[in-house]
Amino acid sequence: MDKVACCCLRNGAPSQSFSKPSLPYTIARSASLPPPPCRRSISILRCILTNPKRATGNGVIVDVATGRTTNTKPGGGSGGAGVSSFDFEQYMSTNAKAVREALDRALPDRQPERLSEAMRYSALSGGKFVRPILAIAACELVGGSAAAATPVSCAVEMVHAMSLVHDDMPCMDDDALRRGRPATHVAFGEYTALLSGDALLALAFEHLARGCVELGVTVVPAERALRAVAELANAAGAGGVAAGQVADKASEGVPVSLAMLEYIHLHKTARLLEAAAVCGAIVGGGTDGEIESVRRYARSVGLLFQVVDDVLDVTRTSEQLGKTAGKDLAADKATYPKLLGVGQAQAYAAELLAMAEAELQGFDADRAAPLHHLARFIAYRQN
């Protein structure tokens, strides 16, 4: 498993033909991940989804229920005091509240009323705001401010909300439940849901461009704003979510290799998380080297998110998840537990976590602390 997965993450998935449609499987234009630590001992993380207090392997114990950490090494371990003393629960709560308020201001409240209601229903539905907070944390990592990342964080969440609306529709995954309540197409009807997703996608780029302009060139210069727009657009379209969704649907009910599964999830899930972090680092003024380190970190975290999601889909109930459990199995989709077994999927998640955290070693420990904790939060989440 490790050799195939490592190769795929470094180089992208090999071509695999489908009858409808034929797809060119190449990774989007972005730096490849370095060889992952395939030979590294990861036994301490193999129970990644079962222990409520988990060792991270660097002397830090994470309490999943609170997000707080206990440092068991003198001198702070990886990330130093910035990791061990960091209140991640407070960081997430504060930034989620700020993002929600910014989104509330950015989303329309106009005619046609039903379209506005559907857009707000989808984007303000109580998610964890992982992608927007990732953008903020990456911006702060390279010395930028949370304010500089606000237009990015809102735009990324709009794109994410769009992808969920479309993913739940009958022509896609046909899921009636999202975040513990009726999916948008169930609540508003199919045509309104479809158009609200389209409107959210358009608004994302309008808001990102206008928001950066309003901040002023001293905060976000025009070239940074343009670069962030291009990055997010690639992640939403044929370089990311759209490509991954098409490949995912085309793979239903047919044999799929692990390399192809990696391709699907690198695009469908990881690419948008990657773009959130990269856009944050761009508007924060990161150097090219810093931005590429952030990219590699976020790509590992993005794939980690999907591996954990696949495991939760077969180990948790619909009530625990807030969405329909077991739907991938019912649709005969390829998943990591299906191809590898739950134990090996958990081991791969541990490997991806180690890869992500390794990319943060060259940064200031205090600034990197939120990203260390975000990676662990994604690895240890329960829904």
MOMONOR-V262502 format. One record per pair of residues at least 4 apart in sequence whose C-alpha atoms are under 6 Angstrom apart, sorted by sequence separation. I is the first residue (numbers start at 1). J is the second residue. If there is no record, write none. Layout:
BEGIN
i=I j=J
i=I j=J
END
This chain:
BEGIN
i=2 j=6
i=8 j=12
i=18 j=22
i=56 j=60
i=63 j=67
i=73 j=77
i=76 j=80
i=79 j=83
i=81 j=85
i=82 j=86
i=90 j=94
i=92 j=96
i=103 j=107
i=117 j=121
i=120 j=124
i=121 j=125
i=130 j=134
i=140 j=144
i=157 j=161
i=163 j=167
i=170 j=174
i=177 j=181
i=182 j=186
i=184 j=188
i=185 j=189
i=192 j=196
i=203 j=207
i=207 j=211
i=217 j=221
i=235 j=239
i=236 j=240
i=237 j=241
i=238 j=242
i=244 j=248
i=262 j=266
i=264 j=268
i=265 j=269
i=266 j=270
i=267 j=271
i=275 j=279
i=282 j=286
i=286 j=290
i=298 j=302
i=312 j=316
i=318 j=322
i=336 j=340
i=337 j=341
i=340 j=344
i=373 j=377
i=376 j=380
i=377 j=381
i=8 j=13
i=17 j=22
i=55 j=60
i=63 j=68
i=76 j=81
i=139 j=144
i=140 j=145
i=167 j=172
i=168 j=173
i=169 j=174
i=177 j=182
i=178 j=183
i=182 j=187
i=185 j=190
i=234 j=239
i=235 j=240
i=236 j=241
i=237 j=242
i=238 j=243
i=266 j=271
i=281 j=286
i=286 j=291
i=318 j=323
i=328 j=333
i=337 j=342
i=340 j=345
i=55 j=61
i=167 j=173
i=168 j=174
i=176 j=182
i=177 j=183
i=318 j=324
i=54 j=61
i=62 j=69
i=109 j=116
i=168 j=175
i=176 j=183
i=318 j=325
i=54 j=62
i=61 j=69
i=108 j=116
i=185 j=193
i=212 j=220
i=317 j=325
i=337 j=345
i=53 j=62
i=61 j=70
i=184 j=193
i=336 j=345
i=15 j=25
i=53 j=63
i=60 j=70
i=136 j=146
i=281 j=291
i=60 j=71
i=52 j=64
i=59 j=71
i=60 j=72
i=313 j=325
i=314 j=326
i=59 j=72
i=71 j=84
i=136 j=149
i=313 j=326
i=59 j=73
i=70 j=84
i=12 j=27
i=69 j=84
i=248 j=264
i=278 j=295
i=59 j=77
i=135 j=153
i=58 j=77
i=68 j=87
i=58 j=78
i=244 j=264
i=67 j=88
i=132 j=153
i=274 j=295
i=10 j=32
i=67 j=89
i=10 j=33
i=244 j=267
i=245 j=268
i=244 j=268
i=274 j=298
i=274 j=299
i=241 j=267
i=240 j=267
i=241 j=268
i=240 j=268
i=270 j=299
i=273 j=302
i=240 j=271
i=270 j=302
i=270 j=303
i=162 j=197
i=235 j=271
i=235 j=272
i=123 j=161
i=162 j=200
i=122 j=161
i=158 j=200
i=159 j=201
i=232 j=275
i=304 j=349
i=158 j=204
i=304 j=352
i=155 j=204
i=103 j=154
i=228 j=279
i=300 j=352
i=155 j=208
i=152 j=208
i=300 j=356
i=151 j=208
i=224 j=283
i=297 j=356
i=151 j=211
i=297 j=359
i=321 j=383
i=220 j=283
i=293 j=359
i=305 j=378
i=119 j=196
i=253 j=332
i=252 j=332
i=115 j=196
i=252 j=333
i=149 j=280
i=138 j=277
i=144 j=284
i=135 j=276
i=139 j=280
i=131 j=273
i=135 j=277
i=138 j=280
i=139 j=281
i=180 j=322
i=134 j=277
i=138 j=281
i=179 j=322
i=180 j=323
i=136 j=280
i=142 j=286
i=179 j=323
i=131 j=276
i=135 j=280
i=139 j=284
i=178 j=323
i=177 j=323
i=28 j=239
i=141 j=367
i=141 j=368
i=13 j=259
i=13 j=260
i=13 j=263
i=8 j=259
i=33 j=296
i=82 j=365
i=82 j=366
i=79 j=365
i=83 j=369
i=82 j=369
i=46 j=346
i=46 j=347
i=45 j=350
i=49 j=380
END
